């Protein structure tokens, strides 16, 4: 189980999923891969169901499917706990997805402190361990048969999920707990992510030895299925850890992006002014951007550089500047001091070629071009 951290804004629904409900305002999605694992669980558990309730015939597969649904409801409880605590800390949660590897909670944004990171992460494994304990206590008084089998399966599965998710390596919850601890001690969230990501890579390598470990503990020789299972888990962990490592490297460069430092000098002109005259004035003032204003000096639009360049020079004398300016809608006005992840979230939420930067008193500071942001980001690598 893991939680997927995404930039703030509208997070699209993953392909191949459909909505089955919602929890605390977050969509609950089921991936098409879930049906594969549900079918496998139904087939694998059929002999145990037949033993617990002889004579079921083909209905034993229906019982196996019901057990798969029950197991995934406990996965949903694990993921819902992540979502509820994240929302408690003010982080939007776009959706919870049940899939082949269990579940994933898509949290928009990042925790603001190690404490938030710790509690959002640890509550998942604690929920699984709580379900395991409750299932075990219920099993002790259960009448046996299918009910006893289901409670036993819930107890052992959730015990396994809870313990595994406490392993200190990303993308597991235990990796985020380790990140929170390193972040709290060092004061550096990127260092915490890097340590936890490398922990995930170590765990991925150790997972390859799973078949040999089980053969020593349980006896017998490891099977092809054991090696395939270990390989899939190892690749999943390695891939998740690698993605986290790359994300940390990218995020470590974001603090160097400050809108004020990247702003272009701006010329303000009336919207009806011919474009040729606006360009001439901008060149004379050595301004890198043009903002259209009302007669009272209120900014209403920012000239789009691509649109300006698409107008032939011989036609610019007959075209009003407002025709190549984008209206200053909500999200296109940004504070001049914005920077880092906040800047990236702002321009991701409202994509545009240019943004108007304003001082705290509302006066124009300059214009920020996304092309300049991209160049600055690459230069900081």
C-alpha positions as CSV (number, residue, x, y, z in Angstrom):
1,X,0.0,0.0,0.0
2,X,1.2,3.5,-0.7
3,X,0.1,7.0,-1.2
4,X,0.7,8.9,-4.4
5,X,1.6,12.5,-3.9
6,X,0.6,14.8,-6.7
7,X,0.7,18.5,-7.4
8,X,-2.3,20.5,-6.2
9,X,-5.1,21.0,-8.8
10,X,-7.3,18.7,-10.7
11,X,-5.9,15.1,-10.7
12,X,-7.3,13.1,-13.7
13,X,-8.8,9.7,-13.1
14,X,-6.3,7.0,-13.9
15,X,-7.1,5.1,-17.1
16,X,-8.7,1.7,-16.8
17,X,-10.6,2.5,-13.6
18,X,-14.2,3.1,-12.6
19,X,-15.8,4.7,-9.6
20,X,-17.6,2.5,-7.1
21,X,-18.3,5.1,-4.4
22,X,-16.7,7.8,-2.3
23,X,-15.2,8.3,1.2
24,X,-15.1,11.7,2.8
25,X,-15.4,13.4,-0.6
26,X,-12.7,11.3,-2.3
27,X,-13.7,8.9,-5.2
28,X,-13.1,5.2,-4.6
29,X,-11.9,3.7,-7.9
30,X,-11.4,0.1,-8.9
31,X,-8.7,-0.8,-11.4
32,X,-9.4,-3.4,-14.1
33,X,-6.4,-5.3,-12.8
34,X,-8.4,-5.9,-9.6
35,X,-10.6,-8.5,-11.4
36,X,-7.5,-10.5,-12.3
37,X,-6.3,-10.7,-8.7
38,X,-9.9,-11.3,-7.4
39,X,-10.1,-14.2,-9.8
40,X,-6.8,-15.6,-8.7
41,X,-7.8,-15.4,-5.0
42,X,-11.1,-17.2,-5.9
43,X,-9.2,-20.0,-7.5
44,X,-6.5,-20.3,-4.9
45,X,-8.9,-20.3,-1.9
46,X,-11.4,-22.7,-3.5
47,X,-9.8,-25.8,-2.0
48,X,-9.8,-24.3,1.5
49,X,-13.5,-23.3,1.1
50,X,-14.4,-26.8,-0.1
51,X,-12.7,-28.2,3.0
52,X,-14.5,-25.8,5.3
53,X,-17.9,-26.4,3.7
54,X,-17.9,-29.7,1.7
55,X,-20.3,-30.1,-1.1
56,X,-20.5,-26.5,-2.4
57,X,-19.4,-27.5,-5.9
58,X,-18.9,-24.5,-8.2
59,X,-20.2,-22.2,-5.4
60,X,-16.8,-22.5,-3.8
61,X,-15.5,-20.1,-6.4
62,X,-18.3,-17.7,-5.5
63,X,-17.2,-18.0,-1.9
64,X,-13.6,-17.3,-3.0
65,X,-14.7,-14.2,-4.8
66,X,-16.6,-13.1,-1.7
67,X,-13.4,-13.6,0.3
68,X,-11.5,-11.5,-2.2
69,X,-14.0,-8.7,-1.9
70,X,-13.7,-8.9,1.9
71,X,-9.9,-8.7,1.8
72,X,-10.1,-5.7,-0.5
73,X,-12.5,-4.0,1.9
74,X,-9.8,-4.2,4.5
75,X,-7.4,-2.7,2.0
76,X,-9.9,0.1,1.5
77,X,-9.9,0.7,5.3
78,X,-6.1,1.0,5.1
79,X,-6.2,3.5,2.3
80,X,-9.2,5.4,3.8
81,X,-7.2,6.0,7.0
82,X,-4.5,7.7,4.9
83,X,-7.1,9.8,3.2
84,X,-8.9,10.9,6.4
85,X,-5.7,11.9,8.2
86,X,-4.4,13.7,5.1
87,X,-7.7,15.7,4.9
88,X,-7.4,16.4,8.6
89,X,-4.1,18.1,7.9
90,X,-5.7,20.1,5.0
91,X,-4.3,18.1,2.1
92,X,-6.9,17.3,-0.6
93,X,-7.3,13.7,-1.6
94,X,-8.5,13.2,-5.2
95,X,-9.2,9.5,-5.1
96,X,-8.4,6.0,-3.6
97,X,-7.7,3.3,-6.1
98,X,-7.9,-0.5,-5.5
99,X,-5.6,-2.3,-7.9
100,X,-3.5,-5.4,-8.4
101,X,-0.9,-4.5,-5.7
102,X,-3.5,-3.5,-3.2
103,X,-4.4,0.2,-2.9
104,X,-3.2,3.7,-3.5
105,X,-4.3,7.0,-2.1
106,X,-3.7,10.0,-4.4
107,X,-2.9,13.0,-2.1
108,X,-2.7,16.4,-3.8
109,X,0.4,18.1,-2.4
110,X,2.9,17.3,0.3
111,X,2.8,17.4,4.1
112,X,4.1,20.6,5.6
113,X,6.0,19.0,8.5
114,X,7.6,15.7,9.6
115,X,4.7,15.3,12.1
116,X,2.1,15.4,9.3
117,X,4.2,13.0,7.1
118,X,4.5,10.6,10.0
119,X,0.8,10.4,11.0
120,X,-0.5,10.2,7.4
121,X,1.9,7.3,6.7
122,X,1.7,5.3,10.0
123,X,-2.1,5.3,10.2
124,X,-2.3,2.9,7.3
125,X,-0.3,0.0,8.8
126,X,-1.9,0.7,12.2
127,X,-5.4,0.3,10.6
128,X,-4.3,-3.0,9.0
129,X,-3.0,-4.3,12.3
130,X,-6.2,-3.2,14.0
131,X,-8.3,-5.1,11.5
132,X,-6.0,-8.2,12.0
133,X,-6.5,-8.0,15.8
134,X,-10.3,-7.6,15.5
135,X,-10.5,-10.4,13.0
136,X,-8.5,-12.7,15.3
137,X,-10.7,-11.9,18.3
138,X,-13.8,-12.6,16.3
139,X,-12.2,-15.9,15.0
140,X,-11.9,-17.1,18.6
141,X,-15.6,-17.0,19.1
142,X,-16.7,-17.8,15.5
143,X,-18.6,-21.0,14.8
144,X,-16.1,-22.1,12.2
145,X,-16.9,-23.1,8.6
146,X,-16.8,-20.3,6.0
147,X,-17.1,-17.6,8.7
148,X,-14.1,-18.9,10.6
149,X,-12.1,-19.3,7.3
150,X,-12.9,-15.7,6.3
151,X,-11.9,-14.3,9.7
152,X,-8.7,-16.3,9.8
153,X,-7.9,-15.1,6.3
154,X,-8.6,-11.5,7.3
155,X,-6.4,-11.8,10.4
156,X,-3.4,-13.3,8.7
157,X,-3.6,-11.1,5.5
158,X,-3.9,-7.8,7.5
159,X,-1.1,-8.9,9.9
160,X,1.1,-9.5,6.9
161,X,0.1,-6.2,5.2
162,X,0.6,-4.2,8.4
163,X,4.0,-5.6,9.1
164,X,5.2,-5.4,5.5
165,X,4.1,-1.8,5.2
166,X,6.2,-0.9,8.2
167,X,9.4,-2.0,6.4
168,X,11.5,1.2,6.1
169,X,11.7,1.8,2.4
170,X,9.8,3.8,-0.2
171,X,7.2,3.3,-1.7
172,X,5.9,1.5,1.3
173,X,4.4,3.4,4.2
174,X,7.4,2.5,6.3
175,X,9.5,4.4,3.9
176,X,7.5,7.5,4.4
177,X,7.8,7.0,8.2
178,X,11.5,6.8,7.8
179,X,11.4,9.9,5.6
180,X,9.5,11.7,8.4
181,X,12.1,10.7,11.0
182,X,15.1,11.7,8.9
183,X,13.3,15.0,8.0
184,X,12.6,15.7,11.6
185,X,16.2,15.1,12.7
186,X,17.9,16.8,9.8
187,X,15.3,19.5,9.0
188,X,15.7,18.5,5.3
189,X,12.7,16.8,3.6
190,X,14.8,16.0,0.5
191,X,17.4,14.2,2.6
192,X,14.6,12.2,4.2
193,X,13.2,11.2,0.8
194,X,16.6,10.2,-0.5
195,X,17.4,8.0,2.6
196,X,14.0,6.4,2.4
197,X,14.3,5.8,-1.3
198,X,17.6,4.0,-0.9
199,X,16.0,2.0,1.9
200,X,13.4,0.9,-0.7
201,X,16.1,-0.1,-3.1
202,X,17.8,-2.2,-0.4
203,X,14.4,-3.8,0.5
204,X,13.9,-4.5,-3.2
205,X,17.2,-6.4,-3.4
206,X,16.4,-8.3,-0.2
207,X,13.0,-9.3,-1.7
208,X,14.7,-11.4,-4.3
209,X,15.9,-13.7,-1.5
210,X,12.3,-14.3,-0.3
211,X,12.1,-17.8,-1.9
212,X,15.3,-19.0,-0.2
213,X,14.1,-17.6,3.2
214,X,10.8,-19.4,3.0
215,X,12.5,-22.7,2.0
216,X,14.7,-22.4,5.1
217,X,11.9,-21.5,7.4
218,X,9.2,-23.9,6.0
219,X,11.5,-26.5,4.4
220,X,11.3,-27.7,0.8
221,X,12.6,-26.2,-2.4
222,X,11.4,-22.8,-3.7
223,X,9.1,-23.1,-6.7
224,X,8.9,-21.1,-9.9
225,X,5.9,-19.3,-8.5
226,X,8.0,-18.2,-5.5
227,X,10.7,-16.7,-7.8
228,X,8.1,-15.0,-10.0
229,X,6.3,-13.5,-7.0
230,X,9.7,-12.3,-5.5
231,X,10.7,-10.8,-8.8
232,X,7.4,-8.9,-9.3
233,X,7.6,-7.5,-5.7
234,X,11.3,-6.6,-6.1
235,X,10.6,-4.8,-9.4
236,X,7.6,-2.9,-7.9
237,X,9.7,-1.8,-4.9
238,X,12.7,-0.8,-7.0
239,X,10.6,1.1,-9.5
240,X,8.8,3.0,-6.7
241,X,12.0,3.8,-4.9
242,X,13.7,5.0,-8.1
243,X,10.7,7.3,-8.8
244,X,10.9,8.7,-5.3
245,X,14.6,9.3,-5.7
246,X,14.1,11.2,-9.0
247,X,11.3,13.2,-7.5
248,X,13.5,14.2,-4.6
249,X,16.2,15.4,-7.0
250,X,13.7,17.4,-9.0
251,X,12.1,19.0,-5.9
252,X,15.5,19.9,-4.4
253,X,15.9,22.3,-7.4
254,X,12.6,24.0,-6.9
255,X,13.7,26.4,-4.2
256,X,15.9,28.1,-6.7
257,X,12.9,29.2,-8.7
258,X,11.6,32.6,-7.4
259,X,9.2,34.5,-9.6
260,X,10.6,37.9,-8.7
261,X,14.1,36.9,-9.9
262,X,12.7,35.6,-13.2
263,X,10.3,38.5,-14.0
264,X,10.5,40.5,-17.2
265,X,10.3,44.2,-17.2
266,X,6.8,45.2,-18.3
267,X,5.3,48.0,-20.3
268,X,1.6,48.9,-19.8
269,X,-0.4,50.1,-22.8
270,X,-4.1,50.7,-23.6
271,X,-5.7,47.7,-25.2
272,X,-6.8,49.6,-28.3
273,X,-3.2,50.8,-29.1
274,X,-1.9,49.4,-32.4
275,X,0.4,46.4,-31.8
276,X,3.2,47.9,-33.9
277,X,3.3,51.0,-31.6
278,X,3.1,48.8,-28.5
279,X,6.1,46.8,-29.7
280,X,8.0,49.9,-30.6
281,X,7.5,51.4,-27.1
282,X,8.5,48.1,-25.4
283,X,11.7,48.0,-27.4
284,X,12.4,51.6,-26.5
285,X,11.8,50.9,-22.8
286,X,13.8,47.6,-23.0
287,X,10.7,45.8,-21.7
288,X,10.3,42.1,-22.2
289,X,6.6,42.0,-21.9
290,X,3.4,44.1,-22.5
291,X,0.4,44.4,-20.3
292,X,-2.9,46.0,-21.5
293,X,-4.7,48.3,-19.1
294,X,-7.9,50.2,-18.8
295,X,-8.1,54.0,-19.0
296,X,-7.9,53.9,-15.2
297,X,-4.6,51.9,-15.3
298,X,-6.2,48.6,-14.2
299,X,-4.4,45.6,-15.8
300,X,-6.8,43.5,-18.0
301,X,-4.5,41.3,-20.2
302,X,-1.0,40.1,-20.8
303,X,0.3,39.9,-24.4
304,X,1.1,36.4,-25.4
305,X,4.6,36.2,-27.0
306,X,3.6,33.4,-29.4
307,X,0.5,35.2,-30.5
308,X,2.5,38.4,-31.1
309,X,5.1,36.7,-33.2
310,X,2.4,35.1,-35.3
311,X,1.2,38.5,-36.5
312,X,3.3,39.6,-39.6
313,X,5.2,42.9,-39.0
314,X,3.3,44.6,-41.9
315,X,-0.1,43.9,-40.2
316,X,0.8,45.0,-36.7
317,X,-0.1,48.7,-37.4
318,X,-3.7,47.6,-38.0
319,X,-4.1,45.1,-35.1
320,X,-5.0,46.3,-31.6
321,X,-2.7,45.0,-28.9
322,X,-5.7,43.5,-27.0
323,X,-6.1,41.0,-29.8
324,X,-2.9,39.2,-28.9
325,X,-3.4,39.6,-25.1
326,X,-4.8,36.9,-22.8
327,X,-7.4,38.2,-20.4
328,X,-6.2,38.1,-16.8
329,X,-8.5,35.4,-15.5
330,X,-8.3,34.0,-12.0
331,X,-5.0,32.3,-11.5
332,X,-3.0,34.5,-13.9
333,X,-2.2,37.1,-11.2
334,X,0.5,35.9,-8.9
335,X,2.4,37.5,-6.0
336,X,5.8,38.6,-7.0
337,X,7.4,36.7,-4.1
338,X,6.0,33.3,-5.0
339,X,8.6,30.6,-5.6
340,X,9.5,26.9,-5.2
341,X,6.8,24.3,-5.1
342,X,4.1,26.9,-4.6
343,X,5.0,28.5,-7.9
344,X,4.9,25.2,-9.7
345,X,1.5,24.3,-8.2
346,X,0.2,27.7,-9.3
347,X,1.2,27.5,-12.9
348,X,0.1,23.8,-13.1
349,X,-3.3,24.7,-11.8
350,X,-3.8,27.5,-14.5
351,X,-1.5,26.8,-17.5
352,X,-0.5,29.9,-19.4
353,X,2.5,31.3,-21.3
354,X,2.6,34.4,-19.1
355,X,1.5,35.5,-15.6
356,X,1.2,39.0,-14.1
357,X,3.3,39.5,-11.0
358,X,1.9,41.9,-8.4
359,X,3.4,43.5,-5.4
360,X,1.6,43.3,-2.0
361,X,0.1,46.7,-2.6
362,X,-1.4,45.6,-5.9
363,X,1.0,47.4,-8.2
364,X,2.6,45.6,-11.2
365,X,6.0,44.2,-10.6
366,X,6.5,42.4,-13.9
367,X,5.5,39.4,-16.1
368,X,6.6,35.8,-15.5
369,X,7.0,33.7,-18.6
370,X,6.8,29.9,-18.3
371,X,9.6,29.6,-20.9
372,X,11.8,31.5,-18.4
373,X,10.8,29.2,-15.6
374,X,11.6,26.2,-17.7
375,X,15.1,27.6,-18.6
376,X,15.8,28.4,-15.0
377,X,14.8,25.0,-13.9
378,X,17.1,23.3,-16.4
379,X,19.9,25.6,-15.6
380,X,19.7,24.6,-11.9
381,X,20.2,20.9,-12.7
